[in-house]
Amino acid sequence: MAETSPESLLESLIGKDSSAGDAWAALAATQPQKPTVPPKADRPADKKLDDLLGRVKQLVSPATSQTTDPASGEFLPLEPASLREARVSEGLLEALVMKFLLANGTASGRETATQVRLPFKLVDDHLHQLKNDQLLVYRDTAPMNDYVYQLTEIGRERARRYTDHSTYFGSAPVALEDYAASVRAQSLTRLRPTQADLDRAFADLLLNKRMMARLGPAINSGRGMFLYGAAGNGKTSIAERITRAFGNCIWIPRAVGVEGEILRLFDPSNHEEMPLEKADGLIDNRQIDKRWVRIKRPTIVVGGELTMSSLEVTVNSATNICESPLQMKSNCGTLVIDDFGRQRMTTDELLNRWIVPLEKRYDYLNLPNGKKIEVPFDQLVIFSTNLEPKDLVDDAFLRRIPYKIDVLDPTEEEFRQLFRIIAPKMGFVYVEEAVDHLVRAHYANRPFRCCQPRDLLLQIKNLCDFQGQTPVMSAENFDFAVENYFAVM
């Protein structure tokens, strides 16, 4: 058979019409035209769209479970795409799921995912695996391609063994490494409050300029401080408001997992939850890792009830659930030791416990299994006392608390100004002549205190309420209040 050349084959396909051949030749010789695109610098920039797309990319990216919101600079924990990214082992998830089903009897896959605060897809895959292992059975169907699950007899037996170790079946824990990274990202030492921040934080307190000038650098340092002075001058009130100067909210995990143990961190008695507002458009709050909770930057105040056990990991003997210590719950916030020197433990015990953490900014905790872990120690520690610091602690500890601020008695003008501020709030009409009588008759040899205007007006209000009269600032009423208030003072 004769071999056919490519040229003859082409002629047989297109015919011998020379015009057709010319057309094919012309087409082959034509270079493809690239679309004309203006240079990037010449295209109109849409910064808002770029920012929005950047936020979407960060929220849906599976490469990381934590990021920073480009709009606000706020630390943002993102929903994990896998158990590996969440740092949650299959064994841990199995224990949480089975203990939850043992306590509830039955639950749908989505109810279980809500309980352990993990994405439904991750929990759903694991539930199917537990069913294949004959630890669960389908009890019923549920909406949206879901099922209602129930433990088998084998599953109940395994769940009881998990419960004997710990009854905890709440949120899946966040790894200690991720928690430490979040503390570094939200640390007080990264913030530098300005005069405007302090004015906003202390807007409801009367502080003289000298006190503000001393507080400013101490707060800006993010380190510890002593507030000392006579009782009743507002040391505790000042300490409680310092946190406001550092911003409003932080993210903390509901629980931290380390070395096979789960430490509960979120404490409703010390933390105030601040949920995110519902977002519009493409940014969906469901992309946030539900194991984390957004709270008001914490201010934890402890007084004479403080014991050494409060500073260590505590275990409930009935439930075997571990609770984080106070200093861990106050990370990225303020820890106020009120009435320092009057605790049930000696000052030496407390100072020896904290002398290294105050300088190194990390602490060591002992777990129930005997292991020791390193955790962040990142808060502003404020010691409030009406005793002289040098009478309580030695020089080695004083060196680690760089700021010692004496909260002085108010001047007479500041004392009068406090009456002007407090009187309307308590339902009084301010009467200057009554305050003149109070100062002249009862404060000739008595120091002014910041708490006294409020306390004396409260005495008068209680008297007038008892007599069925409108509260009135008068010389007679002040005489009555002073007789009660200063009876043994």
Secondary structure, DSSP 8 states (H G I E B T S, - for coil): -----HHHHHHHHH-S-HHHHHHHHHHHH----------TTTS---HHHHHHHHHHHHHH-TT-SEEE-TTT--EEEB--SSHHHHT--HHHHHHHHHHHHHHHSEEEHHHHHHHHTS-HHHHHHHHHHHHHTTSEEEEEEETTTEEEEEE-HHHHHHHHHHHHH----SS--EEHHHHHHHHHHT-GGG----HHHHHHHTTTS---HHHHHHHHHHHHHTS-EEEESSTTSSHHHHHHHHGGGG-SEEEEESEEEETTEEEE---TTT--B-------TT--GGGB-TTEEEEE--EEEE-TT--GGGGS-EE-TTT--EE--HHHHTTTSEEEETTTT-SSS-HHHHHHHHHHHHHHSEEEEE-TTS-EEEEE--SEEEEEESS-HHHHS-HHHHHHS-EEEE-----HHHHHHHHHHHHHHTT----HHHHHHHHHHH-SSS---TTHHHHHHHHHHHHHHHHT------HHHHHHHHHHHTTT-
